[in-house]
Structure formats: structure tokens, C-alpha cells
Amino acid sequence: MKKDLLVLLWLFVAITFLFIGIQKPLFLIYNHGFGGTVLTAHDIADIYRHGLAIDLATTGYLMVVPVILAGLHWCFPKFSFSRWVNAYAVILAVLLPLAILADASLYEFWEFKLDRMAFFYLGDPKDAFASVSIGYLLVRLLGWLMLGAIAYLLLAWPLRRLRSDNDLTVSPWLRGLVFVLVGTVMFGIIRGIRVWPNTPGRVFYCNTTYFNHAALNPVFNLLYSLNKREDDYKQFDAFDEETRAALYEGLFPTRADSTELLINNRRPNVLVVVLEGFGSCFIEGLGGMPEVGIGINRLLPHSVVFANCYCGSFRTDRGIVCAVSGYLGQPTTSIMRFAHKIKNLPGLPKTLKKYGYATQGLYGGDLSFFNMSEYFITSGHDKLVTEDDFPVSDRTTKWGVPDHITFDWLYKDITSRHKQGAEPWYTTFLTISSHNPFDVPYHRLKNEKYNAFAYTDSCFADFIGRIRQTPAWENLLIVVVADHGFNWEEIASPKFPFVPFLMMGGAVKEPRRIETLMSQTDLPATVLGQLGLPHDDFLFSRDVMGNTYRYPFAFNTFSNGFNFRDSTGCTVYDNTARKAIYGADERREQLGKVILQTLYHDMSNR
């Protein structure tokens, strides 16, 4: 049994070495200078440091088979552990070098890490290899054979020196306990110790995408993408193309000949505050309960209030894309799952960077989950401030740094920028505390859910009260929205998708209440319209104050269903049931279906 454990330990070390001692150096050397990047010793250290957890998790996945083989040997002494581990070493020696070489070689063409899309490209060998020569392929074939030989010798080395035997004198109970302990350790390594399980997004740590990709283990990324099934982009095809185009015409105008201005300065500093889950149901002045969002409610008379705004979806990963990229939420998937697609989305900060804005994203938690960090970076945020930028003593909740601390950081950042004259700037701030498990340092309401929202409300109101007393207020445009509504009733409720959408700050001309029906996805186009900037690349975002916004409607998706609301009413449609479960109306159902069809076709091309 001792020999078996030594073999397992060696395999763990050897596989890890293949990643940190061969894969990463090969990737960095092969792609040296990619995109004009210059690697320093500090950069290389960061790449290794941020990638280590995922490298170890990948090793953990690959150790599952040897651990099971060891368990079989401990149960059945005649089972040939060495022979089967040797066969597994051969398989790894074939597949791992192939993945390592493919990732390093193809990155210059794809500009994203090895994932399941490779199988789609290789499905048409003519197109896949059209841009490379026979010599290119032969060199890589030779490299594959050499790396395979090295990998096999490394992995199989202990099988000759530490051949397991069938004389297992240790008691069965102890063998079982050791097996459970080894399995538990592997599970911990695979999953990680953070709130969210390990995902590719965990390694994204800076705004240089190449460095993030260098840190990301290609085998892990491939396994992760295989687990996330690519959606059938034709699943919502309800109309032929001619009918679809006719029905879709005019729904999302991407230009406005003129825009009614709500602000007094074309280049204000812009702060977009995305309140976690903060539906309009918590704000009395927007038709909600009176005791929760009392701070925001007091600010309504001093703000531009878009009183009939629908959120785009029901989860943060969709909602933040709706707000920042003006991209519709999907009912059966999340575009944020697919790194090769989110990099092609538009972004409000990405557009503002073209006009001289310095951009940053602020989030008091761990942005590595669900590719969130990669999305923030690719959507145009030059700098990310996360829980890692705060002292450990500030991370007092399960999600990370509570809202009052991040709002205080934001206040200091804004006033500091103003003193330094570092303008114009743009910041996206996604709050954290009004989220399950709702553990907040605040106890005004007995209901813990409502109390958490009341806490975030108090933090925001306090921030506004402080910042408006500073000179920075004069040139500040604050846009407030939620990432999604709050399901305080049933998810299909037509009331569920309403969220606050406010503009405030010294850059706002005067308070106003606008009852026009709109969507959360209209935020980028509406803000850009106020700044006099184009928004043509935001295909699903409309300038609500523009003269081309002639058919007000709102569209929202939930789990395999959608809400469509216009002046005639609201339809809630369930795609699984293939019928409206509220407000059946042929016209509204048609428009909702044509939007979904268009959305998924657009996703297929991203």
C-alpha cells in the first residue's frame, strides 16, 4: 500500500510539472511578444502565481483515474495496479502533449485558449489547416512525439522502481479510510476553497488578456468548455428569414438623428452603479414596498427617473452584460460562459475609452467566477478593483467586502481623481451585499433578505450624501440600475423584471420622471446619446431619448422563457410549454419569438 501511495504522489508531482515546467514555458516562448507585449520577470511570476490553483485543479482531475485504480487494488489485491497505471500513463503521454502543443501553436491564430471550439474547427480539416504549411505540421508532429516520449518516461518512472505487490497487510478498514482521505484531498484541489468552484475566470487578474491566457491551463479550459454544452443557435427559429427580418424591422434602432439632452455637459465623469438584485419592488416611489429602499426613495425627486425599466434577465452573469454591453439576456445559456464570444461584445467602457476616458471596474467580491473577470476586462475596463485589493480584515462576509467599505473606497477614489485632475473617467461598480446569504453588518429589518437590500440602500444613500458635498459632484453623472429584479413572487410574474434606472449628479440638468417603457439593455445607447457619441455596435440597445425610439417595449428572459411588454399589455411566454402562461397575445408572442431568434443567430456569429 505504501508503494501505491508513493506512485500516486509521484504522478501528482509529475503531471503538475508537465504544466508548470513544460506547458507554461512553451506557451510563453512560442508566443513571445504576442500583440506587442513585453514580459518581465514580475509578469512571469504573476502568470505562475495566478495560474497555479487551476494547474493543480487540472492535475486533480487527471488523478481521479489513478486514485480509483489504487482503490481497486486495495480492495482486490490481485488487481494489477501497475499495469493499468502504465496504460493510463501512455494515454496521458499521447493526449497531454497534444493539448499543450495545440494550445501554444494555435493561440496566434485563435487568440483564445484551447477549448471545445477546436473540435468544430477540426471538423473541417481543409479550413482548419489552410493557413499552415506541411513543414509547419511536420515540425509540430515531431514536437508531439518528443514531448510524448518525455511525458511517458516522467509518468512511468516509478512503476519500474516502485512496483506494487499483492501483499496488502494493512487492514481493510485502514485502506478504506486512506482511500477516502486521498479522494477528499483530490476533491478539494479540484474544486478549490473559495465560495465558487474553480473556473477559467479565476486566473484572470489583469487587463492584458495575453497574460491571463498564459496563466490559464489549456487542459482545464478544454475540460470546462466540454462540460458547458454549446447551445443550438437554431433552437428558437420560429420564422423563415424573410418573415423574421420583416417582424424585426425597427425594433432596435441603433441611430438617433437627435436626442433630448438630460445633462449639461457632454463629457462628464460617468459612474454606473449596478445594484445586486435590487428590483423596483424595494422602492416605494417605483411601486414597491415602503420600508426597504428608503434612501433611494428620498433621492427620486432629485434624479432623472426612468420609472418603467425592465431588467434583461434573471442572473448577474446575464444582467451585467445587459447593462454594460446592452446585450440581451439568454434564456437557455449565458454568453459569459464562452470566452471567444464575450471578447466580441461591445461595451460602454470600451466605447468611452476611444474618447479619452480612463475606465475601471469595482466589485467587492471574487471576480474570477463564471468568466466575470474576463468579461470586465474585454468589455473595456482598464483596471479591476476586487476583494484582493482590500485588507483581509475587510472581507467580513461570505461574498467578500461589504458594500459600505466599497462605497467608501469609491468616494475616496472619486475625490482623489478630482484633486489630481485625472478626468474624464468611467467606473462600473457592481455591489455585493444584497445577495444570498444576505449576511450584512446592519439590522434594521427583521426579514434578513429585505434587511440586506435596506443595507445596500443605506450605503448608496450615504455615499450620495457625501459625494454631493464635494467639488467632484459638479461634473459627475451617476447612472443607477440593477443587474436583475428580485423574485419575491414567482419568476414568471410580469412585475418581477422591473428595476430602477436613475440618473443623478451635478451633470444632470434637472430632476425629471420619465414614464417611457424601456429595457435595462438601453443603458449604453442612452448614455452615449447624452454624450453625443455613436452606439451603432450596440445592436440591442436603444437611445430612449432619441427621436428614433418610436415603439417603446421591454423584453426580459427567464429560465427558458421571456416577458414582452408594450403599451397593449404584457405576455409571459414559456418556451418549454410553447405557450403564453400570462397575457396571451399573438402579436406580442411573435415579437418575443423573433427577438429570441435574432439574438441566438447573433450569438452564433460572435
C-alpha positions as CSV (number, residue, x, y, z in Angstrom):
1,M,0.0,0.0,0.0
2,K,2.9,2.3,0.8
3,K,4.3,1.8,-2.7
4,D,0.9,2.6,-4.3
5,L,0.8,5.9,-2.3
6,L,4.3,6.8,-3.5
7,V,3.2,6.1,-7.1
8,L,0.2,8.4,-6.7
9,L,2.3,11.1,-5.1
10,W,4.8,10.9,-8.0
11,L,2.1,11.0,-10.6
12,F,0.7,14.2,-9.0
13,V,4.1,15.8,-9.0
14,A,4.9,14.7,-12.5
15,I,1.6,15.9,-14.0
16,T,1.9,19.2,-12.2
17,F,5.5,19.5,-13.6
18,L,4.2,18.9,-17.1
19,F,2.0,22.0,-16.7
20,I,4.3,24.4,-14.8
21,G,7.7,23.1,-16.2
22,I,6.7,22.4,-19.8
23,Q,3.3,23.8,-20.8
24,K,3.7,27.4,-19.5
25,P,7.3,27.9,-20.7
26,L,6.4,26.5,-24.1
27,F,3.4,28.8,-24.4
28,L,5.4,31.9,-23.3
29,I,8.3,31.1,-25.5
30,Y,6.3,30.3,-28.6
31,N,4.0,33.3,-28.2
32,H,6.8,35.7,-27.1
33,G,6.0,39.3,-28.0
34,F,2.4,38.5,-28.8
35,G,0.4,41.7,-29.5
36,G,3.5,43.7,-28.7
37,T,3.6,42.5,-25.1
38,V,6.9,42.6,-23.2
39,L,7.3,40.0,-20.4
40,T,9.2,41.0,-17.3
41,A,10.3,38.7,-14.5
42,H,7.5,40.1,-12.4
43,D,5.0,39.3,-15.2
44,I,6.2,35.7,-15.4
45,A,5.9,35.4,-11.6
46,D,2.3,36.7,-11.7
47,I,1.4,34.3,-14.5
48,Y,2.6,31.4,-12.5
49,R,1.1,32.6,-9.2
50,H,-2.3,33.3,-10.6
51,G,-2.4,30.1,-12.7
52,L,-1.2,27.7,-10.0
53,A,-4.6,26.9,-8.5
54,I,-6.0,25.9,-11.9
55,D,-2.9,23.9,-12.7
56,L,-3.3,22.0,-9.5
57,A,-7.1,21.6,-10.1
58,T,-6.3,20.1,-13.6
59,T,-3.8,17.7,-12.0
60,G,-6.5,16.8,-9.6
61,Y,-8.9,15.9,-12.4
62,L,-6.3,13.8,-14.1
63,M,-5.5,12.0,-10.8
64,V,-9.1,10.6,-10.5
65,V,-8.3,7.5,-12.6
66,P,-5.1,6.5,-10.7
67,V,-6.8,7.0,-7.3
68,I,-9.7,4.8,-8.4
69,L,-7.2,2.2,-9.7
70,A,-5.4,2.3,-6.3
71,G,-8.7,1.8,-4.6
72,L,-9.4,-1.3,-6.7
73,H,-6.1,-2.7,-5.9
74,W,-6.6,-2.2,-2.2
75,C,-10.0,-4.0,-2.4
76,F,-8.8,-6.7,-4.7
77,P,-5.1,-7.5,-4.2
78,K,-4.8,-9.5,-7.4
79,F,-5.8,-6.4,-9.4
80,S,-2.7,-5.2,-11.4
81,F,-2.4,-1.6,-10.3
82,S,1.0,-1.1,-12.1
83,R,-0.2,-2.4,-15.4
84,W,-3.3,-0.2,-15.5
85,V,-1.5,2.9,-14.3
86,N,1.1,2.2,-17.0
87,A,-1.7,2.1,-19.6
88,Y,-3.1,5.4,-18.3
89,A,0.4,6.9,-18.4
90,V,0.5,6.0,-22.1
91,I,-2.8,7.8,-22.7
92,L,-1.7,10.9,-20.9
93,A,1.6,10.9,-22.7
94,V,-0.4,11.0,-26.0
95,L,-3.1,13.5,-25.1
96,L,-1.4,16.0,-22.8
97,P,1.5,16.9,-25.2
98,L,-1.1,17.2,-28.0
99,A,-3.2,19.7,-26.0
100,I,-0.1,21.6,-24.9
101,L,1.3,21.9,-28.4
102,A,-2.1,22.7,-30.0
103,D,-2.7,25.5,-27.4
104,A,0.7,27.1,-27.9
105,S,0.7,26.8,-31.7
106,L,-2.9,27.9,-32.4
107,Y,-3.1,30.8,-30.0
108,E,-1.6,33.2,-32.5
109,F,-4.5,32.3,-34.9
110,W,-7.4,32.0,-32.4
111,E,-6.3,34.5,-29.7
112,F,-8.2,32.4,-27.2
113,K,-7.3,29.3,-25.2
114,L,-7.8,25.8,-26.3
115,D,-11.5,24.8,-25.8
116,R,-14.2,22.7,-27.4
117,M,-14.3,25.1,-30.4
118,A,-11.2,23.2,-31.6
119,F,-13.4,20.3,-32.5
120,F,-15.6,22.5,-34.6
121,Y,-12.6,23.8,-36.5
122,L,-11.0,20.4,-36.9
123,G,-14.3,19.1,-38.2
124,D,-13.3,20.7,-41.5
125,P,-9.6,19.9,-41.9
126,K,-9.3,21.8,-45.1
127,D,-10.3,25.1,-43.5
128,A,-8.5,24.3,-40.2
129,F,-5.1,23.8,-41.8
130,A,-5.5,26.0,-44.8
131,S,-3.2,28.7,-43.4
132,V,-0.3,26.4,-42.4
133,S,2.3,24.6,-44.4
134,I,3.3,20.9,-44.5
135,G,6.5,21.8,-42.8
136,Y,4.6,23.6,-40.0
137,L,2.6,20.4,-39.4
138,L,5.7,18.1,-39.6
139,V,7.6,20.2,-37.0
140,R,4.7,20.0,-34.6
141,L,4.3,16.3,-35.2
142,L,7.9,15.8,-34.3
143,G,7.5,18.0,-31.2
144,W,4.4,16.0,-30.2
145,L,6.4,12.7,-30.4
146,M,9.3,14.2,-28.4
147,L,7.1,15.6,-25.7
148,G,5.1,12.4,-25.6
149,A,8.3,10.4,-25.0
150,I,9.4,12.8,-22.3
151,A,5.9,12.7,-20.7
152,Y,5.8,8.9,-20.7
153,L,9.2,8.5,-19.2
154,L,8.3,11.0,-16.5
155,L,5.0,9.5,-15.6
156,A,6.0,5.8,-15.8
157,W,9.3,6.1,-14.0
158,P,8.1,5.0,-10.5
159,L,6.3,1.9,-12.0
160,R,9.6,0.2,-12.5
161,R,11.2,1.2,-9.2
162,L,8.1,1.0,-7.0
163,R,6.2,-1.9,-8.4
164,S,3.2,-2.5,-6.2
165,D,2.7,-6.0,-4.8
166,N,-0.3,-8.0,-3.8
167,D,0.8,-8.3,-0.2
168,L,-1.5,-5.8,1.4
169,T,-1.0,-6.4,5.2
170,V,-2.9,-3.2,6.2
171,S,-6.4,-3.8,7.5
172,P,-9.3,-3.2,5.0
173,W,-10.7,-0.5,7.3
174,L,-7.5,1.5,7.2
175,R,-7.2,1.0,3.4
176,G,-10.8,2.3,3.1
177,L,-10.0,5.3,5.3
178,V,-6.9,6.2,3.3
179,F,-8.9,5.9,0.1
180,V,-11.5,8.4,1.4
181,L,-8.8,10.8,2.6
182,V,-6.9,10.7,-0.7
183,G,-10.2,11.2,-2.6
184,T,-11.2,14.1,-0.3
185,V,-7.9,15.8,-0.9
186,M,-8.3,15.5,-4.7
187,F,-11.8,16.9,-4.5
188,G,-10.6,19.9,-2.5
189,I,-7.8,20.5,-5.0
190,I,-10.2,20.2,-8.0
191,R,-13.0,22.4,-6.5
192,G,-10.8,25.0,-4.7
193,I,-11.5,26.5,-1.3
194,R,-13.4,29.7,-2.5
195,V,-17.1,30.2,-2.4
196,W,-17.3,29.5,-6.2
197,P,-15.8,26.3,-7.7
198,N,-12.8,26.8,-9.9
199,T,-13.5,28.2,-13.3
200,P,-11.2,29.6,-16.0
201,G,-12.1,33.1,-14.9
202,R,-10.1,32.5,-11.6
203,V,-6.8,33.2,-13.4
204,F,-7.9,36.5,-14.9
205,Y,-6.0,39.1,-13.0
206,C,-5.1,42.0,-15.3
207,N,-6.2,43.9,-18.3
208,T,-3.6,42.3,-20.6
209,T,-5.6,39.4,-22.0
210,Y,-2.4,37.6,-23.2
211,F,-1.1,37.4,-19.6
212,N,-4.4,36.0,-18.4
213,H,-4.4,33.4,-21.2
214,A,-0.8,32.5,-20.4
215,A,-1.8,31.7,-16.8
216,L,-4.8,29.6,-17.8
217,N,-4.2,25.9,-18.1
218,P,-5.4,24.7,-21.6
219,V,-6.4,21.3,-20.4
220,F,-8.6,22.7,-17.7
221,N,-10.2,25.2,-20.1
222,L,-10.9,22.4,-22.6
223,L,-12.5,20.2,-19.9
224,Y,-14.5,23.1,-18.6
225,S,-15.8,24.0,-22.1
226,L,-16.7,20.4,-22.8
227,N,-18.8,20.4,-19.7
228,K,-20.6,23.5,-20.9
229,R,-22.6,22.5,-24.0
230,E,-22.6,25.0,-26.8
231,D,-26.3,25.9,-27.4
232,D,-28.1,25.1,-30.6
233,Y,-28.4,28.5,-32.1
234,K,-31.4,27.5,-34.2
235,Q,-33.5,26.3,-31.3
236,F,-35.7,29.4,-31.4
237,D,-36.1,29.5,-35.1
238,A,-39.8,30.3,-35.5
239,F,-39.8,32.1,-38.8
240,D,-38.1,32.0,-42.2
241,E,-35.5,34.7,-42.7
242,E,-37.8,37.0,-44.7
243,T,-40.5,36.9,-42.1
244,R,-38.0,37.3,-39.3
245,A,-36.5,40.4,-40.9
246,A,-39.9,41.9,-41.6
247,L,-41.1,41.5,-38.0
248,Y,-37.8,42.6,-36.5
249,E,-37.5,45.8,-38.6
250,G,-37.5,48.9,-36.4
251,L,-37.5,47.1,-33.1
252,F,-33.9,48.2,-32.2
253,P,-32.9,51.4,-33.9
254,T,-29.1,51.9,-33.5
255,R,-29.0,55.5,-34.5
256,A,-30.9,58.7,-33.5
257,D,-30.9,61.9,-35.6
258,S,-31.4,63.9,-32.5
259,T,-31.5,63.3,-28.7
260,E,-33.2,65.2,-26.0
261,L,-30.5,66.2,-23.5
262,L,-30.8,65.5,-19.8
263,I,-27.3,66.6,-18.9
264,N,-25.5,69.9,-19.2
265,N,-22.0,68.6,-20.1
266,R,-21.1,66.4,-23.0
267,R,-18.0,64.9,-21.2
268,P,-18.9,64.3,-17.6
269,N,-17.3,61.7,-15.4
270,V,-19.5,58.6,-15.5
271,L,-20.2,56.3,-12.7
272,V,-22.5,53.3,-13.4
273,V,-23.7,51.7,-10.1
274,V,-25.2,48.2,-10.6
275,L,-27.2,47.3,-7.5
276,E,-27.2,43.5,-6.9
277,G,-30.7,42.1,-7.4
278,F,-32.3,45.4,-6.4
279,G,-35.7,45.2,-8.1
280,S,-38.2,48.2,-8.1
281,C,-40.2,46.1,-5.6
282,F,-38.0,47.5,-2.9
283,I,-38.5,51.2,-3.8
284,E,-41.9,52.8,-2.8
285,G,-41.7,55.5,-5.4
286,L,-41.4,52.9,-8.1
287,G,-44.4,50.9,-6.9
288,G,-42.6,48.8,-4.3
289,M,-42.6,48.3,-0.5
290,P,-42.1,51.4,1.7
291,E,-39.7,50.1,4.3
292,V,-36.7,48.8,2.3
293,G,-35.2,51.3,-0.2
294,I,-35.9,54.4,1.8
295,G,-32.6,56.1,0.9
296,I,-33.1,55.7,-2.9
297,N,-36.7,56.7,-2.5
298,R,-35.6,60.0,-1.0
299,L,-33.3,60.6,-4.0
300,L,-36.0,60.1,-6.6
301,P,-37.3,63.7,-6.5
302,H,-33.7,64.9,-7.2
303,S,-33.0,62.5,-10.1
304,V,-33.9,61.7,-13.6
305,V,-36.1,58.7,-13.0
306,F,-36.9,56.2,-15.8
307,A,-39.9,54.7,-14.0
308,N,-40.7,51.8,-16.3
309,C,-37.5,50.0,-16.9
310,Y,-37.3,46.2,-17.4
311,C,-34.2,44.2,-16.5
312,G,-32.8,42.0,-19.2
313,S,-32.5,38.7,-17.4
314,F,-32.6,37.0,-14.0
315,R,-29.0,36.3,-13.1
316,T,-26.0,38.5,-12.6
317,D,-23.9,37.0,-15.3
318,R,-26.6,37.9,-17.8
319,G,-27.6,41.2,-16.1
320,I,-24.2,42.8,-16.1
321,V,-23.8,42.0,-19.8
322,C,-27.2,43.6,-20.4
323,A,-26.3,46.8,-18.5
324,V,-22.7,47.2,-19.8
325,S,-22.9,45.7,-23.3
326,G,-26.5,46.4,-24.0
327,Y,-26.8,42.7,-25.0
328,L,-30.0,40.8,-24.4
329,G,-30.0,38.0,-21.8
330,Q,-30.4,34.4,-23.0
331,P,-33.0,32.1,-21.5
332,T,-31.1,28.8,-22.0
333,T,-27.4,29.8,-21.6
334,S,-25.2,32.7,-20.7
335,I,-22.9,34.2,-23.3
336,M,-20.4,34.8,-20.4
337,R,-19.6,31.1,-20.5
338,F,-17.9,31.5,-23.8
339,A,-14.6,33.5,-23.7
340,H,-14.4,33.5,-27.5
341,K,-17.8,35.3,-27.7
342,I,-17.7,37.8,-24.9
343,K,-14.5,39.3,-26.3
344,N,-16.6,40.3,-29.4
345,L,-19.3,42.1,-27.4
346,P,-19.5,45.9,-27.3
347,G,-19.0,47.6,-24.0
348,L,-19.8,51.1,-22.7
349,P,-16.3,51.5,-21.2
350,K,-14.8,50.1,-24.4
351,T,-16.5,52.8,-26.4
352,L,-15.7,55.6,-23.9
353,K,-12.0,54.6,-23.9
354,K,-11.9,55.7,-27.6
355,Y,-12.9,59.2,-26.4
356,G,-10.3,59.6,-23.7
357,Y,-11.9,58.1,-20.7
358,A,-9.9,56.1,-18.1
359,T,-12.0,53.1,-17.2
360,Q,-12.2,50.8,-14.2
361,G,-14.5,48.2,-12.6
362,L,-15.2,47.8,-8.9
363,Y,-16.5,44.7,-7.2
364,G,-16.0,43.7,-3.5
365,G,-16.0,40.0,-4.2
366,D,-14.2,37.4,-6.3
367,L,-14.5,38.3,-9.9
368,S,-12.9,35.0,-11.1
369,F,-16.2,33.1,-11.1
370,F,-18.1,32.4,-14.3
371,N,-15.6,34.3,-16.5
372,M,-16.7,37.5,-14.9
373,S,-13.1,39.0,-14.7
374,E,-12.5,38.2,-18.4
375,Y,-15.8,39.9,-19.3
376,F,-14.9,43.0,-17.3
377,I,-11.6,43.2,-19.0
378,T,-12.8,42.6,-22.5
379,S,-15.7,45.0,-22.2
380,G,-13.2,47.8,-21.7
381,H,-12.3,48.2,-18.0
382,D,-8.6,49.0,-17.9
383,K,-8.4,48.5,-14.1
384,L,-10.2,46.0,-11.9
385,V,-10.6,46.5,-8.1
386,T,-11.8,43.4,-6.3
387,E,-11.7,41.9,-2.8
388,D,-8.0,41.1,-3.4
389,D,-7.3,44.9,-3.3
390,F,-8.7,45.2,0.2
391,P,-7.2,44.1,3.5
392,V,-8.2,40.6,4.7
393,S,-9.8,42.3,7.7
394,D,-12.3,44.0,5.3
395,R,-13.6,40.7,3.9
396,T,-16.1,40.1,6.6
397,T,-18.9,38.4,4.7
398,K,-19.0,35.2,2.7
399,W,-19.1,37.1,-0.6
400,G,-16.2,39.4,0.3
401,V,-16.1,43.1,1.2
402,P,-19.4,44.6,2.4
403,D,-20.9,47.5,0.4
404,H,-20.2,50.2,3.0
405,I,-16.5,49.6,2.6
406,T,-16.5,49.5,-1.2
407,F,-18.7,52.7,-1.3
408,D,-16.2,54.4,0.9
409,W,-13.3,53.3,-1.3
410,L,-15.3,54.7,-4.3
411,Y,-15.8,58.0,-2.5
412,K,-12.1,58.3,-1.8
413,D,-11.2,57.3,-5.4
414,I,-13.5,59.9,-6.9
415,T,-12.4,62.8,-4.7
416,S,-8.7,61.8,-5.3
417,R,-9.2,61.8,-9.1
418,H,-10.8,65.2,-8.9
419,K,-7.9,66.7,-6.9
420,Q,-5.4,65.2,-9.3
421,G,-7.4,66.4,-12.4
422,A,-7.5,62.9,-13.7
423,E,-10.6,63.2,-15.9
424,P,-12.6,62.1,-17.7
425,W,-13.1,58.7,-16.1
426,Y,-15.7,55.9,-16.2
427,T,-16.3,53.3,-13.4
428,T,-18.7,50.3,-13.2
429,F,-19.5,49.4,-9.6
430,L,-21.3,46.1,-9.0
431,T,-22.5,45.9,-5.4
432,I,-22.3,42.7,-3.5
433,S,-24.2,42.6,-0.2
434,S,-27.9,42.2,-1.3
435,H,-27.2,38.6,-2.3
436,N,-27.8,35.3,-0.6
437,P,-26.8,34.5,2.1
438,F,-27.6,38.2,3.0
439,D,-25.0,38.4,5.8
440,V,-24.7,42.2,6.3
441,P,-23.5,44.4,9.2
442,Y,-26.9,46.0,9.5
443,H,-30.0,45.1,11.4
444,R,-32.9,47.5,10.7
445,L,-35.4,45.0,9.4
446,K,-36.3,41.6,10.8
447,N,-36.5,39.9,7.4
448,E,-32.9,39.1,6.5
449,K,-33.5,39.4,2.8
450,Y,-35.2,42.8,3.0
451,N,-32.7,43.9,5.6
452,A,-29.8,43.2,3.2
453,F,-31.4,45.3,0.5
454,A,-32.0,48.0,3.1
455,Y,-28.3,47.9,4.0
456,T,-27.2,48.4,0.4
457,D,-29.7,51.2,0.1
458,S,-28.3,52.9,3.2
459,C,-24.7,52.5,1.8
460,F,-25.7,54.0,-1.5
461,A,-27.7,56.9,0.0
462,D,-24.8,57.7,2.4
463,F,-22.4,57.7,-0.5
464,I,-24.6,60.1,-2.5
465,G,-24.9,62.4,0.6
466,R,-21.2,62.6,1.0
467,I,-20.1,62.9,-2.7
468,R,-22.6,65.7,-3.4
469,Q,-20.8,67.8,-0.8
470,T,-17.6,67.7,-2.8
471,P,-16.5,69.6,-5.9
472,A,-16.4,66.3,-7.8
473,W,-20.2,66.3,-7.9
474,E,-20.4,69.2,-10.4
475,N,-19.1,67.2,-13.3
476,L,-20.4,63.8,-12.3
477,L,-23.1,61.7,-14.0
478,I,-24.2,58.7,-11.8
479,V,-26.3,56.1,-13.6
480,V,-28.1,53.6,-11.2
481,V,-29.5,50.3,-12.4
482,A,-29.9,46.8,-11.0
483,D,-28.4,43.7,-12.6
484,H,-31.7,41.9,-12.3
485,G,-35.0,42.1,-10.4
486,F,-35.8,40.2,-7.2
487,N,-38.0,37.2,-7.4
488,W,-40.3,38.0,-4.4
489,E,-43.2,36.3,-6.1
490,E,-43.0,33.7,-8.9
491,I,-40.4,34.0,-11.6
492,A,-43.0,34.4,-14.4
493,S,-44.6,37.3,-12.7
494,P,-44.9,40.3,-15.1
495,K,-43.9,42.5,-12.1
496,F,-40.6,40.7,-11.5
497,P,-38.5,42.3,-14.2
498,F,-38.9,46.0,-13.2
499,V,-35.7,47.6,-11.9
500,P,-34.7,51.2,-11.0
501,F,-32.9,53.2,-13.7
502,L,-31.9,56.6,-12.4
503,M,-29.5,59.4,-13.5
504,M,-28.2,61.9,-10.9
505,G,-25.2,64.0,-10.2
506,G,-24.2,67.6,-10.9
507,A,-24.1,66.9,-14.7
508,V,-27.9,66.4,-14.7
509,K,-29.8,69.5,-15.8
510,E,-32.9,69.0,-13.6
511,P,-34.9,66.3,-11.9
512,R,-37.5,64.6,-14.1
513,R,-39.7,61.5,-14.2
514,I,-39.9,59.6,-17.5
515,E,-42.6,57.0,-17.8
516,T,-41.5,55.7,-21.2
517,L,-41.3,51.9,-21.2
518,M,-37.7,50.7,-21.8
519,S,-35.2,47.9,-21.0
520,Q,-32.0,47.7,-19.0
521,T,-30.2,47.0,-22.2
522,D,-30.9,50.5,-23.3
523,L,-28.5,51.9,-20.8
524,P,-25.4,52.1,-23.1
525,A,-27.1,53.7,-26.0
526,T,-29.0,56.2,-23.8
527,V,-25.8,57.3,-22.0
528,L,-23.8,57.5,-25.2
529,G,-26.7,59.5,-26.8
530,Q,-26.4,62.0,-23.9
531,L,-22.7,62.3,-24.6
532,G,-23.3,62.8,-28.3
533,L,-21.4,59.6,-29.2
534,P,-22.4,56.8,-31.6
535,H,-23.8,53.5,-30.5
536,D,-24.1,51.6,-33.7
537,D,-22.3,48.5,-32.4
538,F,-24.9,48.1,-29.6
539,L,-27.4,46.1,-31.7
540,F,-29.9,45.6,-28.9
541,S,-29.6,48.9,-27.1
542,R,-31.8,52.0,-27.9
543,D,-31.4,55.6,-27.1
544,V,-34.6,56.1,-25.2
545,M,-34.3,59.9,-25.5
546,G,-33.6,59.7,-29.2
547,N,-36.1,60.6,-31.9
548,T,-35.9,57.1,-33.4
549,Y,-37.3,55.5,-30.3
550,R,-40.9,55.3,-31.6
551,Y,-42.0,51.9,-30.4
552,P,-41.4,51.6,-26.6
553,F,-41.3,48.0,-25.4
554,A,-39.4,45.9,-22.9
555,F,-38.0,42.4,-23.3
556,N,-36.8,40.1,-20.5
557,T,-35.8,36.5,-20.3
558,F,-36.1,34.0,-17.5
559,S,-35.2,30.3,-17.5
560,N,-36.3,29.2,-21.0
561,G,-39.0,31.8,-21.2
562,F,-39.5,35.5,-21.9
563,N,-41.6,38.6,-21.0
564,F,-42.6,41.0,-23.7
565,R,-44.4,44.2,-22.6
566,D,-45.6,47.1,-24.7
567,S,-48.5,49.6,-24.4
568,T,-51.0,46.9,-25.2
569,G,-50.0,44.7,-22.2
570,C,-47.6,42.0,-21.1
571,T,-47.1,38.5,-22.3
572,V,-45.1,35.9,-20.3
573,Y,-44.2,33.0,-22.7
574,D,-42.8,29.6,-21.6
575,N,-40.6,28.1,-24.3
576,T,-40.8,24.6,-22.8
577,A,-44.5,24.7,-22.7
578,R,-44.6,26.5,-26.0
579,K,-47.4,28.8,-24.9
580,A,-48.1,32.0,-23.1
581,I,-48.6,31.4,-19.4
582,Y,-49.8,35.0,-18.9
583,G,-51.3,37.6,-21.2
584,A,-51.6,35.5,-24.4
585,D,-51.4,37.8,-27.4
586,E,-50.4,36.7,-30.9
587,R,-48.5,39.9,-31.8
588,R,-46.5,40.2,-28.6
589,E,-45.7,36.5,-28.8
590,Q,-44.5,36.9,-32.4
591,L,-42.2,39.8,-31.5
592,G,-40.8,38.0,-28.4
593,K,-40.0,34.9,-30.6
594,V,-38.4,37.0,-33.4
595,I,-36.2,38.8,-30.8
596,L,-35.0,35.4,-29.4
597,Q,-34.4,34.1,-32.9
598,T,-32.4,37.1,-33.9
599,L,-30.5,37.1,-30.6
600,Y,-29.4,33.5,-30.9
601,H,-28.4,33.9,-34.5
602,D,-26.3,36.9,-33.4
603,M,-24.7,34.8,-30.7
604,S,-23.7,32.2,-33.2
605,N,-21.7,34.8,-35.1
606,R,-19.9,36.3,-32.1
